[in-house]
Amino acid sequence: MLFGEAEFPARFEAAARAGFKAVEIQFPYAWDPRQLAEVARRAAVEVVLINIPGGDPQKGERGIACLPSRASEFRDSVKKAVEYAAALGCRQMNCLAGIAPRGSDPAELRATYVGNLKHAAGELERAGITLLAEPISTHAVPGFFLNRSAEAFALADEVSGLGIQYDWYHMHIMGDDLAATLAANLARIGHMQIADAPGRHEPGTGEIDFHSLFALVDRLGYRGWIGAEYTPTGRTEESLAWAKDYL
């Protein structure tokens, strides 16, 4: 979502120039994985996260893991994602649940989702990769199947090897006390993402107290990455004043 001023492969170097040591890519699948790996190597940035293919975004799809009719496609997507992650040296992968079809049975969707997560977690473990699941706010993606942190942490307890991707923007929108939730669940959180709320712009443009929360995750001993997943209000470089103490 950052450095949209540049063509995609050029964003790696732009991130490095801005001081980032690592990057995450939502969906790298339109590019050759070996080319992206070389671009990342030249920029000296680590690729820390990609998403499993999530269906067709042009059709409004935001993941397919909860959809019973797409189980075979999901398994193929996991295989493809593992191939990309291996090329990129990526060790974490997010699985988007998808949008619940109108009139569907929530129990059937959950059973499908859990089964797919268990399959993916096993495949990824063999490849040395950690699987993550992300709750997303109903404001950002209406109808998204997984939208509350309590539901996500319950999945982490049920699916061996599953971590949670905890996005402060989404969970603030859904009513989480961010500090309390982080303190209570840090062991189950594998990756964090940030944007201010309600506009999903850079820190300092909304309601979230990032200074206190960054200090909290340091005190709690969090050793993972925090991804800046926001829409800059202007050029990306101009939106990074909040980050100068952290990059």
ChimeraX commands (.cxc) that place a marker at each C-alpha (Angstrom):
marker #1 position 0.00,0.00,0.00 radius 0.5
marker #1 position 3.04,2.28,0.35 radius 0.5
marker #1 position 5.21,3.73,-2.42 radius 0.5
marker #1 position 2.40,3.61,-4.94 radius 0.5
marker #1 position 4.14,6.45,-6.76 radius 0.5
marker #1 position 6.52,3.85,-8.21 radius 0.5
marker #1 position 5.97,0.78,-10.36 radius 0.5
marker #1 position 5.79,-2.32,-8.20 radius 0.5
marker #1 position 9.35,-3.69,-8.60 radius 0.5
marker #1 position 10.80,-0.22,-7.90 radius 0.5
marker #1 position 9.02,-0.03,-4.54 radius 0.5
marker #1 position 11.59,-2.34,-2.92 radius 0.5
marker #1 position 14.38,0.17,-3.46 radius 0.5
marker #1 position 12.10,3.06,-2.49 radius 0.5
marker #1 position 11.35,1.32,0.81 radius 0.5
marker #1 position 15.05,0.71,1.42 radius 0.5
marker #1 position 15.89,4.37,0.73 radius 0.5
marker #1 position 13.24,5.40,3.27 radius 0.5
marker #1 position 14.92,3.26,5.92 radius 0.5
marker #1 position 12.85,0.08,5.90 radius 0.5
marker #1 position 14.76,-3.18,6.42 radius 0.5
marker #1 position 11.86,-5.41,5.38 radius 0.5
marker #1 position 8.77,-5.40,3.19 radius 0.5
marker #1 position 5.50,-7.29,2.93 radius 0.5
marker #1 position 3.60,-7.97,-0.29 radius 0.5
marker #1 position -0.11,-8.61,-0.37 radius 0.5
marker #1 position -0.18,-10.56,-3.65 radius 0.5
marker #1 position 3.08,-11.04,-5.58 radius 0.5
marker #1 position 1.62,-13.47,-8.11 radius 0.5
marker #1 position 1.55,-11.19,-11.17 radius 0.5
marker #1 position 5.37,-11.14,-11.14 radius 0.5
marker #1 position 8.01,-13.80,-11.60 radius 0.5
marker #1 position 9.15,-14.92,-8.14 radius 0.5
marker #1 position 12.81,-15.11,-9.14 radius 0.5
marker #1 position 12.67,-11.55,-10.47 radius 0.5
marker #1 position 11.13,-10.29,-7.22 radius 0.5
marker #1 position 13.69,-12.20,-5.18 radius 0.5
marker #1 position 16.50,-10.54,-7.11 radius 0.5
marker #1 position 14.93,-7.09,-6.72 radius 0.5
marker #1 position 14.60,-7.63,-2.97 radius 0.5
marker #1 position 18.18,-8.88,-2.74 radius 0.5
marker #1 position 19.52,-5.83,-4.57 radius 0.5
marker #1 position 17.52,-3.52,-2.32 radius 0.5
marker #1 position 18.74,-5.46,0.76 radius 0.5
marker #1 position 15.25,-5.82,2.21 radius 0.5
marker #1 position 13.76,-8.98,3.69 radius 0.5
marker #1 position 10.36,-10.15,2.43 radius 0.5
marker #1 position 8.56,-11.03,5.66 radius 0.5
marker #1 position 4.98,-11.67,4.56 radius 0.5
marker #1 position 2.80,-12.56,1.59 radius 0.5
marker #1 position -0.84,-13.61,1.30 radius 0.5
marker #1 position -2.05,-16.92,-0.06 radius 0.5
marker #1 position -3.84,-16.18,-3.37 radius 0.5
marker #1 position -7.29,-14.86,-2.48 radius 0.5
marker #1 position -9.42,-15.45,-5.56 radius 0.5
marker #1 position -10.28,-12.74,-8.06 radius 0.5
marker #1 position -10.23,-9.22,-6.55 radius 0.5
marker #1 position -11.86,-7.85,-9.72 radius 0.5
marker #1 position -14.93,-9.87,-8.70 radius 0.5
marker #1 position -14.78,-8.58,-5.14 radius 0.5
marker #1 position -13.22,-11.74,-3.72 radius 0.5
marker #1 position -11.15,-11.32,-0.55 radius 0.5
marker #1 position -9.99,-14.85,0.05 radius 0.5
marker #1 position -11.55,-18.25,-0.58 radius 0.5
marker #1 position -10.59,-20.28,2.50 radius 0.5
marker #1 position -14.09,-20.36,4.03 radius 0.5
marker #1 position -15.89,-21.30,0.79 radius 0.5
marker #1 position -16.85,-25.00,0.56 radius 0.5
marker #1 position -17.03,-24.92,-3.26 radius 0.5
marker #1 position -13.42,-23.66,-3.56 radius 0.5
marker #1 position -11.56,-26.26,-1.45 radius 0.5
marker #1 position -9.64,-27.73,-4.37 radius 0.5
marker #1 position -8.67,-24.28,-5.64 radius 0.5
marker #1 position -7.53,-23.34,-2.14 radius 0.5
marker #1 position -5.16,-26.30,-1.97 radius 0.5
marker #1 position -3.68,-25.33,-5.33 radius 0.5
marker #1 position -3.28,-21.77,-4.04 radius 0.5
marker #1 position -1.36,-22.97,-1.00 radius 0.5
marker #1 position 1.05,-24.88,-3.25 radius 0.5
marker #1 position 1.61,-21.80,-5.41 radius 0.5
marker #1 position 2.13,-19.58,-2.38 radius 0.5
marker #1 position 4.73,-21.95,-0.94 radius 0.5
marker #1 position 6.65,-21.82,-4.23 radius 0.5
marker #1 position 6.69,-18.01,-4.11 radius 0.5
marker #1 position 7.63,-17.91,-0.45 radius 0.5
marker #1 position 10.53,-20.30,-1.07 radius 0.5
marker #1 position 11.86,-18.10,-3.87 radius 0.5
marker #1 position 11.47,-14.94,-1.79 radius 0.5
marker #1 position 12.84,-16.36,1.45 radius 0.5
marker #1 position 9.55,-15.46,3.13 radius 0.5
marker #1 position 8.76,-17.19,6.43 radius 0.5
marker #1 position 5.20,-16.02,7.14 radius 0.5
marker #1 position 2.04,-16.25,5.07 radius 0.5
marker #1 position -1.44,-14.84,5.65 radius 0.5
marker #1 position -4.61,-16.73,4.76 radius 0.5
marker #1 position -7.63,-14.51,4.04 radius 0.5
marker #1 position -10.90,-16.15,5.06 radius 0.5
marker #1 position -13.11,-14.66,2.36 radius 0.5
marker #1 position -16.57,-13.13,2.23 radius 0.5
marker #1 position -19.47,-15.21,3.48 radius 0.5
marker #1 position -21.97,-15.85,0.65 radius 0.5
marker #1 position -25.44,-14.52,1.29 radius 0.5
marker #1 position -27.64,-17.16,2.89 radius 0.5
marker #1 position -24.77,-19.51,3.71 radius 0.5
marker #1 position -24.52,-21.63,6.87 radius 0.5
marker #1 position -21.92,-20.09,9.24 radius 0.5
marker #1 position -21.17,-23.49,10.77 radius 0.5
marker #1 position -20.39,-24.97,7.35 radius 0.5
marker #1 position -18.20,-22.00,6.47 radius 0.5
marker #1 position -16.29,-22.30,9.73 radius 0.5
marker #1 position -15.77,-26.03,9.29 radius 0.5
marker #1 position -14.42,-25.41,5.78 radius 0.5
marker #1 position -12.19,-22.61,7.00 radius 0.5
marker #1 position -10.76,-24.67,9.87 radius 0.5
marker #1 position -10.14,-27.63,7.56 radius 0.5
marker #1 position -8.36,-25.42,5.05 radius 0.5
marker #1 position -6.29,-23.76,7.78 radius 0.5
marker #1 position -5.21,-27.15,9.10 radius 0.5
marker #1 position -4.20,-28.26,5.61 radius 0.5
marker #1 position -2.31,-25.02,4.94 radius 0.5
marker #1 position -0.60,-25.04,8.35 radius 0.5
marker #1 position 0.69,-28.55,7.71 radius 0.5
marker #1 position 1.97,-27.72,4.22 radius 0.5
marker #1 position 3.63,-24.53,5.41 radius 0.5
marker #1 position 5.22,-26.17,8.44 radius 0.5
marker #1 position 6.95,-28.66,6.13 radius 0.5
marker #1 position 8.33,-25.69,4.18 radius 0.5
marker #1 position 9.49,-23.83,7.31 radius 0.5
marker #1 position 6.75,-21.17,7.02 radius 0.5
marker #1 position 4.27,-19.97,9.65 radius 0.5
marker #1 position 0.61,-19.63,8.70 radius 0.5
marker #1 position -1.32,-16.57,9.87 radius 0.5
marker #1 position -5.02,-15.68,9.89 radius 0.5
marker #1 position -6.24,-12.08,9.94 radius 0.5
marker #1 position -9.52,-10.70,11.26 radius 0.5
marker #1 position -10.68,-7.79,9.06 radius 0.5
marker #1 position -13.23,-5.15,9.99 radius 0.5
marker #1 position -16.70,-5.23,8.51 radius 0.5
marker #1 position -16.20,-1.55,7.70 radius 0.5
marker #1 position -13.32,-2.33,5.34 radius 0.5
marker #1 position -14.71,-5.56,3.87 radius 0.5
marker #1 position -18.45,-6.00,4.49 radius 0.5
marker #1 position -19.35,-9.65,4.99 radius 0.5
marker #1 position -15.79,-10.80,5.68 radius 0.5
marker #1 position -16.05,-14.12,7.52 radius 0.5
marker #1 position -13.46,-13.44,10.24 radius 0.5
marker #1 position -13.83,-9.99,11.77 radius 0.5
marker #1 position -13.27,-10.19,15.54 radius 0.5
marker #1 position -10.03,-10.87,17.36 radius 0.5
marker #1 position -11.66,-13.24,19.85 radius 0.5
marker #1 position -12.75,-15.48,16.95 radius 0.5
marker #1 position -9.24,-15.37,15.50 radius 0.5
marker #1 position -7.54,-16.27,18.79 radius 0.5
marker #1 position -9.98,-19.17,19.18 radius 0.5
marker #1 position -8.82,-20.42,15.77 radius 0.5
marker #1 position -5.20,-20.18,16.90 radius 0.5
marker #1 position -6.06,-22.41,19.84 radius 0.5
marker #1 position -7.78,-24.92,17.52 radius 0.5
marker #1 position -5.33,-25.06,14.59 radius 0.5
marker #1 position -1.83,-26.22,15.47 radius 0.5
marker #1 position 0.86,-23.88,14.18 radius 0.5
marker #1 position -1.49,-21.00,13.37 radius 0.5
marker #1 position -0.59,-17.45,14.37 radius 0.5
marker #1 position -2.71,-14.31,14.17 radius 0.5
marker #1 position -2.00,-11.28,12.03 radius 0.5
marker #1 position -3.26,-8.46,14.24 radius 0.5
marker #1 position -4.05,-5.23,12.38 radius 0.5
marker #1 position -4.50,-2.33,14.78 radius 0.5
marker #1 position -6.67,-0.38,12.35 radius 0.5
marker #1 position -9.15,-3.19,11.73 radius 0.5
marker #1 position -9.41,-4.19,15.38 radius 0.5
marker #1 position -9.76,-0.61,16.63 radius 0.5
marker #1 position -12.67,-0.22,14.20 radius 0.5
marker #1 position -14.19,-3.44,15.61 radius 0.5
marker #1 position -14.00,-2.08,19.15 radius 0.5
marker #1 position -10.90,-3.78,20.59 radius 0.5
marker #1 position -9.04,-2.21,23.47 radius 0.5
marker #1 position -5.77,-2.51,21.57 radius 0.5
marker #1 position -3.45,-2.33,24.57 radius 0.5
marker #1 position -5.40,-4.89,26.59 radius 0.5
marker #1 position -5.77,-7.25,23.64 radius 0.5
marker #1 position -2.06,-7.10,22.80 radius 0.5
marker #1 position -1.07,-7.71,26.41 radius 0.5
marker #1 position -3.41,-10.69,26.78 radius 0.5
marker #1 position -2.67,-12.39,23.46 radius 0.5
marker #1 position 0.88,-11.56,22.43 radius 0.5
marker #1 position 1.96,-15.21,22.35 radius 0.5
marker #1 position -0.63,-15.92,19.64 radius 0.5
marker #1 position 0.24,-12.90,17.48 radius 0.5
marker #1 position 2.74,-13.63,14.72 radius 0.5
marker #1 position 2.61,-10.32,12.85 radius 0.5
marker #1 position 1.15,-6.85,13.33 radius 0.5
marker #1 position 0.00,-4.19,10.89 radius 0.5
marker #1 position -0.88,-0.56,11.49 radius 0.5
marker #1 position -2.92,2.31,10.11 radius 0.5
marker #1 position -4.69,5.10,11.94 radius 0.5
marker #1 position -8.46,5.09,12.31 radius 0.5
marker #1 position -10.95,5.88,10.99 radius 0.5
marker #1 position -9.31,6.98,7.72 radius 0.5
marker #1 position -6.70,4.18,7.37 radius 0.5
marker #1 position -3.95,6.75,6.84 radius 0.5
marker #1 position -0.55,7.16,8.46 radius 0.5
marker #1 position -0.17,7.30,12.26 radius 0.5
marker #1 position -1.05,10.72,13.63 radius 0.5
marker #1 position -4.06,11.28,11.37 radius 0.5
marker #1 position -6.68,9.67,13.61 radius 0.5
marker #1 position -7.58,8.25,17.00 radius 0.5
marker #1 position -4.94,5.60,17.82 radius 0.5
marker #1 position -2.18,6.38,20.34 radius 0.5
marker #1 position 0.71,4.78,18.47 radius 0.5
marker #1 position 3.47,6.12,20.71 radius 0.5
marker #1 position 2.03,4.33,23.74 radius 0.5
marker #1 position 1.28,1.15,21.82 radius 0.5
marker #1 position 4.76,0.93,20.30 radius 0.5
marker #1 position 6.22,1.34,23.79 radius 0.5
marker #1 position 3.87,-1.37,25.06 radius 0.5
marker #1 position 4.87,-3.97,22.46 radius 0.5
marker #1 position 8.52,-3.28,23.31 radius 0.5
marker #1 position 7.82,-3.81,27.02 radius 0.5
marker #1 position 5.92,-7.00,26.25 radius 0.5
marker #1 position 8.93,-8.35,24.39 radius 0.5
marker #1 position 7.39,-8.62,20.92 radius 0.5
marker #1 position 10.10,-9.73,18.49 radius 0.5
marker #1 position 8.10,-9.82,15.24 radius 0.5
marker #1 position 7.56,-7.25,12.53 radius 0.5
marker #1 position 5.04,-4.40,12.38 radius 0.5
marker #1 position 3.89,-3.63,8.84 radius 0.5
marker #1 position 2.85,-0.12,7.79 radius 0.5
marker #1 position -0.31,-1.01,5.87 radius 0.5
marker #1 position -1.96,2.36,5.32 radius 0.5
marker #1 position -2.97,4.71,2.52 radius 0.5
marker #1 position -0.71,7.78,2.69 radius 0.5
marker #1 position -2.46,11.13,2.67 radius 0.5
marker #1 position 0.16,12.40,0.20 radius 0.5
marker #1 position 3.39,11.01,-1.17 radius 0.5
marker #1 position 4.65,8.06,0.86 radius 0.5
marker #1 position 7.89,9.76,1.92 radius 0.5
marker #1 position 5.89,12.71,3.26 radius 0.5
marker #1 position 3.77,10.36,5.37 radius 0.5
marker #1 position 6.70,8.85,7.30 radius 0.5
marker #1 position 7.31,11.50,9.96 radius 0.5
marker #1 position 5.80,9.14,12.55 radius 0.5
marker #1 position 8.43,6.49,11.69 radius 0.5
marker #1 position 11.64,8.49,12.07 radius 0.5
marker #1 position 12.31,7.12,15.58 radius 0.5
marker #1 position 11.75,3.52,14.47 radius 0.5
marker #1 position 13.42,3.13,11.08 radius 0.5
marker link #1:1,2 radius 0.2
marker link #1:2,3 radius 0.2
marker link #1:3,4 radius 0.2
marker link #1:4,5 radius 0.2
marker link #1:5,6 radius 0.2
marker link #1:6,7 radius 0.2
marker link #1:7,8 radius 0.2
marker link #1:8,9 radius 0.2
marker link #1:9,10 radius 0.2
marker link #1:10,11 radius 0.2
marker link #1:11,12 radius 0.2
marker link #1:12,13 radius 0.2
marker link #1:13,14 radius 0.2
marker link #1:14,15 radius 0.2
marker link #1:15,16 radius 0.2
marker link #1:16,17 radius 0.2
marker link #1:17,18 radius 0.2
marker link #1:18,19 radius 0.2
marker link #1:19,20 radius 0.2
marker link #1:20,21 radius 0.2
marker link #1:21,22 radius 0.2
marker link #1:22,23 radius 0.2
marker link #1:23,24 radius 0.2
marker link #1:24,25 radius 0.2
marker link #1:25,26 radius 0.2
marker link #1:26,27 radius 0.2
marker link #1:27,28 radius 0.2
marker link #1:28,29 radius 0.2
marker link #1:29,30 radius 0.2
marker link #1:30,31 radius 0.2
marker link #1:31,32 radius 0.2
marker link #1:32,33 radius 0.2
marker link #1:33,34 radius 0.2
marker link #1:34,35 radius 0.2
marker link #1:35,36 radius 0.2
marker link #1:36,37 radius 0.2
marker link #1:37,38 radius 0.2
marker link #1:38,39 radius 0.2
marker link #1:39,40 radius 0.2
marker link #1:40,41 radius 0.2
marker link #1:41,42 radius 0.2
marker link #1:42,43 radius 0.2
marker link #1:43,44 radius 0.2
marker link #1:44,45 radius 0.2
marker link #1:45,46 radius 0.2
marker link #1:46,47 radius 0.2
marker link #1:47,48 radius 0.2
marker link #1:48,49 radius 0.2
marker link #1:49,50 radius 0.2
marker link #1:50,51 radius 0.2
marker link #1:51,52 radius 0.2
marker link #1:52,53 radius 0.2
marker link #1:53,54 radius 0.2
marker link #1:54,55 radius 0.2
marker link #1:55,56 radius 0.2
marker link #1:56,57 radius 0.2
marker link #1:57,58 radius 0.2
marker link #1:58,59 radius 0.2
marker link #1:59,60 radius 0.2
marker link #1:60,61 radius 0.2
marker link #1:61,62 radius 0.2
marker link #1:62,63 radius 0.2
marker link #1:63,64 radius 0.2
marker link #1:64,65 radius 0.2
marker link #1:65,66 radius 0.2
marker link #1:66,67 radius 0.2
marker link #1:67,68 radius 0.2
marker link #1:68,69 radius 0.2
marker link #1:69,70 radius 0.2
marker link #1:70,71 radius 0.2
marker link #1:71,72 radius 0.2
marker link #1:72,73 radius 0.2
marker link #1:73,74 radius 0.2
marker link #1:74,75 radius 0.2
marker link #1:75,76 radius 0.2
marker link #1:76,77 radius 0.2
marker link #1:77,78 radius 0.2
marker link #1:78,79 radius 0.2
marker link #1:79,80 radius 0.2
marker link #1:80,81 radius 0.2
marker link #1:81,82 radius 0.2
marker link #1:82,83 radius 0.2
marker link #1:83,84 radius 0.2
marker link #1:84,85 radius 0.2
marker link #1:85,86 radius 0.2
marker link #1:86,87 radius 0.2
marker link #1:87,88 radius 0.2
marker link #1:88,89 radius 0.2
marker link #1:89,90 radius 0.2
marker link #1:90,91 radius 0.2
marker link #1:91,92 radius 0.2
marker link #1:92,93 radius 0.2
marker link #1:93,94 radius 0.2
marker link #1:94,95 radius 0.2
marker link #1:95,96 radius 0.2
marker link #1:96,97 radius 0.2
marker link #1:97,98 radius 0.2
marker link #1:98,99 radius 0.2
marker link #1:99,100 radius 0.2
marker link #1:100,101 radius 0.2
marker link #1:101,102 radius 0.2
marker link #1:102,103 radius 0.2
marker link #1:103,104 radius 0.2
marker link #1:104,105 radius 0.2
marker link #1:105,106 radius 0.2
marker link #1:106,107 radius 0.2
marker link #1:107,108 radius 0.2
marker link #1:108,109 radius 0.2
marker link #1:109,110 radius 0.2
marker link #1:110,111 radius 0.2
marker link #1:111,112 radius 0.2
marker link #1:112,113 radius 0.2
marker link #1:113,114 radius 0.2
marker link #1:114,115 radius 0.2
marker link #1:115,116 radius 0.2
marker link #1:116,117 radius 0.2
marker link #1:117,118 radius 0.2
marker link #1:118,119 radius 0.2
marker link #1:119,120 radius 0.2
marker link #1:120,121 radius 0.2
marker link #1:121,122 radius 0.2
marker link #1:122,123 radius 0.2
marker link #1:123,124 radius 0.2
marker link #1:124,125 radius 0.2
marker link #1:125,126 radius 0.2
marker link #1:126,127 radius 0.2
marker link #1:127,128 radius 0.2
marker link #1:128,129 radius 0.2
marker link #1:129,130 radius 0.2
marker link #1:130,131 radius 0.2
marker link #1:131,132 radius 0.2
marker link #1:132,133 radius 0.2
marker link #1:133,134 radius 0.2
marker link #1:134,135 radius 0.2
marker link #1:135,136 radius 0.2
marker link #1:136,137 radius 0.2
marker link #1:137,138 radius 0.2
marker link #1:138,139 radius 0.2
marker link #1:139,140 radius 0.2
marker link #1:140,141 radius 0.2
marker link #1:141,142 radius 0.2
marker link #1:142,143 radius 0.2
marker link #1:143,144 radius 0.2
marker link #1:144,145 radius 0.2
marker link #1:145,146 radius 0.2
marker link #1:146,147 radius 0.2
marker link #1:147,148 radius 0.2
marker link #1:148,149 radius 0.2
marker link #1:149,150 radius 0.2
marker link #1:150,151 radius 0.2
marker link #1:151,152 radius 0.2
marker link #1:152,153 radius 0.2
marker link #1:153,154 radius 0.2
marker link #1:154,155 radius 0.2
marker link #1:155,156 radius 0.2
marker link #1:156,157 radius 0.2
marker link #1:157,158 radius 0.2
marker link #1:158,159 radius 0.2
marker link #1:159,160 radius 0.2
marker link #1:160,161 radius 0.2
marker link #1:161,162 radius 0.2
marker link #1:162,163 radius 0.2
marker link #1:163,164 radius 0.2
marker link #1:164,165 radius 0.2
marker link #1:165,166 radius 0.2
marker link #1:166,167 radius 0.2
marker link #1:167,168 radius 0.2
marker link #1:168,169 radius 0.2
marker link #1:169,170 radius 0.2
marker link #1:170,171 radius 0.2
marker link #1:171,172 radius 0.2
marker link #1:172,173 radius 0.2
marker link #1:173,174 radius 0.2
marker link #1:174,175 radius 0.2
marker link #1:175,176 radius 0.2
marker link #1:176,177 radius 0.2
marker link #1:177,178 radius 0.2
marker link #1:178,179 radius 0.2
marker link #1:179,180 radius 0.2
marker link #1:180,181 radius 0.2
marker link #1:181,182 radius 0.2
marker link #1:182,183 radius 0.2
marker link #1:183,184 radius 0.2
marker link #1:184,185 radius 0.2
marker link #1:185,186 radius 0.2
marker link #1:186,187 radius 0.2
marker link #1:187,188 radius 0.2
marker link #1:188,189 radius 0.2
marker link #1:189,190 radius 0.2
marker link #1:190,191 radius 0.2
marker link #1:191,192 radius 0.2
marker link #1:192,193 radius 0.2
marker link #1:193,194 radius 0.2
marker link #1:194,195 radius 0.2
marker link #1:195,196 radius 0.2
marker link #1:196,197 radius 0.2
marker link #1:197,198 radius 0.2
marker link #1:198,199 radius 0.2
marker link #1:199,200 radius 0.2
marker link #1:200,201 radius 0.2
marker link #1:201,202 radius 0.2
marker link #1:202,203 radius 0.2
marker link #1:203,204 radius 0.2
marker link #1:204,205 radius 0.2
marker link #1:205,206 radius 0.2
marker link #1:206,207 radius 0.2
marker link #1:207,208 radius 0.2
marker link #1:208,209 radius 0.2
marker link #1:209,210 radius 0.2
marker link #1:210,211 radius 0.2
marker link #1:211,212 radius 0.2
marker link #1:212,213 radius 0.2
marker link #1:213,214 radius 0.2
marker link #1:214,215 radius 0.2
marker link #1:215,216 radius 0.2
marker link #1:216,217 radius 0.2
marker link #1:217,218 radius 0.2
marker link #1:218,219 radius 0.2
marker link #1:219,220 radius 0.2
marker link #1:220,221 radius 0.2
marker link #1:221,222 radius 0.2
marker link #1:222,223 radius 0.2
marker link #1:223,224 radius 0.2
marker link #1:224,225 radius 0.2
marker link #1:225,226 radius 0.2
marker link #1:226,227 radius 0.2
marker link #1:227,228 radius 0.2
marker link #1:228,229 radius 0.2
marker link #1:229,230 radius 0.2
marker link #1:230,231 radius 0.2
marker link #1:231,232 radius 0.2
marker link #1:232,233 radius 0.2
marker link #1:233,234 radius 0.2
marker link #1:234,235 radius 0.2
marker link #1:235,236 radius 0.2
marker link #1:236,237 radius 0.2
marker link #1:237,238 radius 0.2
marker link #1:238,239 radius 0.2
marker link #1:239,240 radius 0.2
marker link #1:240,241 radius 0.2
marker link #1:241,242 radius 0.2
marker link #1:242,243 radius 0.2
marker link #1:243,244 radius 0.2
marker link #1:244,245 radius 0.2
marker link #1:245,246 radius 0.2
marker link #1:246,247 radius 0.2
view
